[in-house]
Amino acid sequence: MKRFDLRELKDEAIDRMLAIIDGELAESEAAIFIFEATDFSIVQRSADAIKELNYELLNSLKYNEVDWTISMRKRSV
């Protein structure tokens, strides 16, 4: 499992998350992505992007007052 901190990217975090999934994760590998979620829409958009790619969303939860974590596995469900 790999962990990626995307908080500093703000609205560009989803693009970076997708690039990481495509280029840095092996099949069946899991990852945790941390976002700054001052607006809940980034959480929903990231979960939707994972679902569109047919990967497995393992968990999505609020980490603290502004940060959100999404755990996913790169494999088809």
N, C-alpha and C positions, 0 to 999 in steps of 0.2 A: 504494500500500500504506500502510495506517495501522497504528500501533502503540499498544496500550493496556496500561497498567500497572495490573493489578488486584490486586496483591499485598496491599495494605492491607485489602482487602475480605474476606479469608479465605474462609469458607464461602458468603458472598453473591456471590462472584466469578462463578459460573455464571449467576446471574440477571442480573447486570450485563452479562456477555458477550452473552447472548441479546438483551437490550434494545439493545445497541450494534449487533448484527448486524441486527436488525429496523429500527432507526431511523436509524442513521448510515452504513451501508454501502450503496453502490449495487450494482446487479446486476453481477456479474463482478469486483467489487472484492475485493482480498485484504486480510487483516488479520493482525496478530501480537498475541496475548494473552499476557501474562506473569502467572503465578499463583505464589503461595507454595504449594508442594506438600510440606508436612511429612508429609502423608498422601496416598498415591498415589491414593486414591479420587477426589479432585477432578479428577485428570488423566483418569481413565477416564470419569467423569460428563460432563466437558466434551467429550471426543471423541464419546461416545454422543449428546449433545445435538446436536452438529453433524451427525452421521450421520442422526439422526431428522429433521432439517430438510432432508435431501437436499442438503446443501452439501458442498463438497470439502475434506477434511482434507489439507492439504499436508505438514505436518510436525508432529511432537510430540517434543520433546527436553528433556533436563535442561540447564538453563542454568548452574547452579552448585550449591552444596550444598543449597539449599532452594527454588530457583526453577525453574519449568518454563515453556517457551514452546510455544504451539500456533499454527501458521500455518494459515489456512483461506481459502477463496475462496467468496464468496456467489454460487453458481450451482449448478444441479442437475447431478449427475453422470450 
